Amino acid sequence: MARNTGPTWRISRRLNFSILETGEELTKRPYIPGQHGSPSKRIKQSNYGLQKAEKQKLRHLYGLSEKQFFNTYTKAVAMQGVTGTNLFVMLESRLDNLVYRMGFASTRKQARQLVNHGHILVNGKKVDIPSAQINVGSTIEVKEKSRNNSFIAESLEATVSFKDYVEVDKDARKGKYVRLPERKELTPEINELLVIEYYNR
């Protein structure tokens, strides 16, 4: 599976958007990288540039390849309802994202690694596909042999609160996907209408 192995902070600075959702990438140098970067101004973008940048924000936020993201978008278009909201819900329903939302990993990249290495169970069965779509009502837990993993313990300890659409038992290393997320609960900095315009151009 293709993965983005580029420098996350550099990508965040180019997009002027925190991929890690912490804002720390933009704290010291909140301007584009490279010799043409300027602390005082940013390059003016065309409509196409704005649309593409918004698509890249969403794609990099969830750590998808271009092909994976487009396939997800295509499925969102085919669903009933608002395409932009459908896209967000599908991205949030990925197993790697829910592992991250439940605090078992400090980043989505780390969550993908936990899933790939077989540390995660879904409804009691091992699932090692990060892109697996999880149904509402499913339980996600850390495999018993992995519950003392230091990375998982540190991540849970650092997690102060959880999204309302997941329930988590930190001690049992177990969580439940209780309902679909609402758009207002997800990243407000991204304008999904620009993503749709990008693909409809």
C-alpha positions in Angstrom: 0.0 0.0 0.0 1.3 3.4 -1.0 2.0 5.7 2.0 2.9 9.3 2.4 6.4 9.2 3.9 7.2 12.9 3.4 7.9 15.5 6.1 4.6 16.2 7.8 5.6 19.6 9.2 6.8 20.8 5.8 3.5 19.7 4.2 1.6 21.5 7.0 3.5 24.7 6.4 2.9 24.6 2.6 -0.9 24.1 3.2 -1.0 26.5 6.2 -2.9 23.8 8.0 -2.0 21.5 10.9 -2.1 17.9 9.7 -1.4 16.7 13.3 -4.4 18.8 14.5 -2.2 20.3 17.3 -1.0 23.5 15.5 2.6 22.9 16.6 3.8 22.6 13.0 2.9 26.3 12.4 4.0 27.8 15.7 7.6 28.7 14.8 7.4 29.3 11.1 3.9 29.9 9.9 4.8 30.4 6.2 5.6 28.2 3.3 8.9 26.3 3.3 11.7 26.8 0.8 13.6 29.8 -0.5 10.5 31.6 -1.7 8.8 31.4 1.6 8.0 34.6 3.4 7.1 35.3 7.0 5.0 38.3 6.0 2.9 37.1 3.1 1.7 34.1 1.2 1.4 33.5 -2.6 -2.0 34.4 -4.0 -3.8 31.3 -5.3 -6.2 30.9 -8.2 -9.6 29.2 -7.7 -8.1 26.0 -8.9 -5.2 26.3 -6.5 -7.6 26.9 -3.6 -9.6 23.9 -4.5 -6.6 21.6 -4.8 -5.1 22.9 -1.6 -8.4 22.1 0.3 -8.3 18.6 -1.2 -4.7 18.1 -0.2 -5.5 19.3 3.4 -8.2 16.6 3.8 -6.1 13.9 2.1 -3.0 14.5 4.2 -5.1 14.9 7.4 -6.3 11.3 7.1 -3.1 10.1 5.5 -4.5 8.7 2.3 -2.8 8.3 -1.1 -4.3 10.1 -4.1 -5.9 6.9 -5.4 -7.4 6.0 -2.0 -8.8 9.5 -1.5 -10.4 9.6 -5.0 -12.0 6.1 -4.5 -13.4 7.3 -1.1 -14.8 10.4 -2.8 -16.4 8.4 -5.6 -18.2 6.2 -3.0 -19.3 9.3 -1.1 -20.9 10.7 -4.3 -22.8 7.5 -4.8 -24.3 7.6 -1.3 -27.5 9.4 -0.4 -27.2 12.7 1.4 -24.7 15.5 1.2 -21.5 14.5 -0.6 -19.1 16.5 1.6 -20.6 15.2 4.8 -20.6 11.6 3.4 -16.9 12.0 2.6 -16.0 13.2 6.1 -18.1 10.3 7.7 -16.4 7.7 5.5 -13.0 9.1 6.5 -13.9 9.1 10.2 -15.2 5.6 10.0 -11.9 4.1 8.8 -10.4 1.8 11.4 -7.1 3.6 11.7 -8.9 6.9 12.3 -11.1 5.4 15.0 -8.1 3.8 16.7 -6.6 7.4 16.8 -9.9 8.9 18.0 -10.1 6.4 20.8 -6.6 7.5 22.0 -4.8 4.2 21.4 -2.4 6.1 19.2 -1.1 9.7 19.3 -1.2 10.1 15.5 -3.1 8.5 12.6 0.2 7.3 11.2 0.9 5.5 14.5 -2.7 4.1 14.5 -2.1 2.7 11.0 1.0 0.9 12.3 -0.9 -0.6 15.2 -3.5 -1.9 12.8 -1.0 -3.2 10.3 0.9 -5.1 13.0 -2.2 -6.9 14.2 -2.6 -5.2 17.6 -6.2 -4.3 17.1 -9.4 -6.3 17.3 -12.8 -5.4 15.9 -15.7 -7.2 17.5 -13.3 -9.7 18.9 -11.6 -10.5 15.6 -8.2 -9.3 14.3 -8.4 -6.7 11.5 -5.1 -5.6 10.0 -6.5 -3.3 7.2 -6.3 0.4 8.3 -8.8 1.5 5.6 -11.5 -1.0 6.8 -14.9 0.8 7.2 -16.3 0.2 10.7 -20.0 0.0 11.4 -21.7 1.9 14.1 -22.0 -0.3 17.2 -18.7 -2.0 16.6 -16.2 -2.5 19.4 -12.5 -1.8 18.9 -10.0 -3.0 21.4 -6.3 -3.6 21.8 -5.3 -7.3 21.6 -4.7 -8.7 25.1 -1.0 -9.3 24.5 -0.5 -5.7 23.4 -2.4 -3.9 26.2 0.9 -3.1 28.1 2.4 -1.5 25.0 4.1 1.7 26.2 3.1 3.7 23.2 -0.6 2.9 23.7 -0.3 3.7 27.5 1.4 7.0 26.8 -1.1 8.0 24.2 -4.1 7.2 26.4 -2.6 9.1 29.3 -2.1 12.1 27.1 -5.7 12.0 25.8 -7.8 14.3 27.9 -11.2 14.0 26.1 -12.8 12.0 23.3 -15.2 12.7 20.5 -18.8 12.2 21.5 -19.3 9.5 18.8 -16.9 7.1 20.6 -16.9 5.6 24.0 -13.6 4.5 25.6 -12.6 2.4 28.6 -9.0 3.4 29.1 -8.2 0.6 31.6 -9.7 -2.1 29.4 -8.1 -0.6 26.3 -11.5 -0.9 24.6 -13.8 1.5 22.8 -17.1 1.5 20.9 -18.2 3.4 17.8 -21.6 4.6 19.1 -22.9 6.8 16.3 -21.9 8.5 13.0 -20.2 11.8 13.6 -21.9 15.1 12.7 -20.2 17.6 10.4 -20.0 20.2 13.1 -17.9 17.9 15.2 -15.2 17.6 12.6 -12.4 19.9 11.4 -14.0 23.3 10.7 -10.9 24.6 8.9 -11.6 22.5 5.9 -14.2 23.6 3.3 -15.4 20.3 1.7 -17.3 22.2 -1.0 -14.0 23.2 -2.5 -13.0 19.6 -2.6 -16.2 18.7 -4.5 -15.6 21.6 -6.9 -12.0 20.3 -7.5 -13.3 17.0 -8.7 -16.2 18.4 -10.6 -14.2 21.0 -12.6 
